[in-house]
């Protein structure tokens, strides 16, 4: 069993990944910003590709978030 998790700090990205069918392992409170959650997904090459695609969209101005 793969016990590696990929942390996601953006709620919008977490919702998008979850909707795309990626496995959300667990959530936890951010240690530095206690009012924000961190979403932990099972790490796979497909997940990394989806995150990188999202970052590219953000950099190109399709989203208001920063990466």
C-alpha positions as CSV (number, residue, x, y, z in Angstrom):
1,X,0.0,0.0,0.0
2,X,1.3,3.5,-0.9
3,X,1.4,5.6,2.2
4,X,2.5,8.8,0.5
5,X,0.2,11.8,0.6
6,X,0.2,15.0,-1.5
7,X,-0.8,18.0,0.6
8,X,-3.2,20.5,-1.1
9,X,-3.6,23.9,0.6
10,X,-6.2,25.3,-1.8
11,X,-9.9,24.4,-1.2
12,X,-10.7,25.1,-4.9
13,X,-8.0,22.7,-6.1
14,X,-9.0,20.1,-3.5
15,X,-12.7,20.2,-4.7
16,X,-11.6,20.0,-8.3
17,X,-9.3,17.0,-7.6
18,X,-12.0,15.2,-5.5
19,X,-14.6,15.8,-8.3
20,X,-12.1,14.3,-10.8
21,X,-12.1,11.1,-8.8
22,X,-8.8,11.4,-6.9
23,X,-8.7,9.8,-3.5
24,X,-8.9,12.2,-0.6
25,X,-7.2,10.4,2.3
26,X,-7.7,12.9,5.1
27,X,-7.8,16.6,6.1
28,X,-6.1,18.4,8.9
29,X,-5.8,22.0,10.2
30,X,-2.9,24.0,8.8
31,X,-0.2,24.4,11.4
32,X,0.7,27.9,10.4
33,X,-2.8,29.2,9.6
34,X,-5.1,27.6,12.0
35,X,-8.3,28.8,10.2
36,X,-7.4,26.9,7.0
37,X,-7.5,23.2,6.2
38,X,-4.9,21.0,4.4
39,X,-6.3,18.3,2.1
40,X,-4.2,15.1,1.7
41,X,-4.6,13.1,-1.4
42,X,-3.0,9.8,-2.3
43,X,0.0,10.7,-4.3
44,X,0.0,9.4,-7.9
45,X,1.6,10.6,-11.1
46,X,-1.9,11.4,-12.4
47,X,-2.5,13.6,-9.4
48,X,0.7,15.5,-9.9
49,X,-0.2,16.1,-13.5
50,X,-3.6,17.4,-12.6
51,X,-2.1,19.8,-10.0
52,X,0.5,21.0,-12.5
53,X,-2.3,21.6,-15.1
54,X,-4.2,23.6,-12.5
55,X,-1.1,25.7,-11.7
56,X,-0.7,26.4,-15.4
57,X,-4.3,27.6,-15.6
58,X,-3.7,29.9,-12.5
59,X,-0.5,31.3,-14.0
60,X,-2.3,32.0,-17.3
61,X,-5.0,34.1,-15.4
62,X,-7.9,31.7,-15.6
63,X,-8.2,31.7,-11.7
64,X,-7.7,34.3,-9.1
65,X,-5.6,32.2,-6.8
66,X,-1.8,32.3,-6.5
67,X,0.4,29.2,-6.7
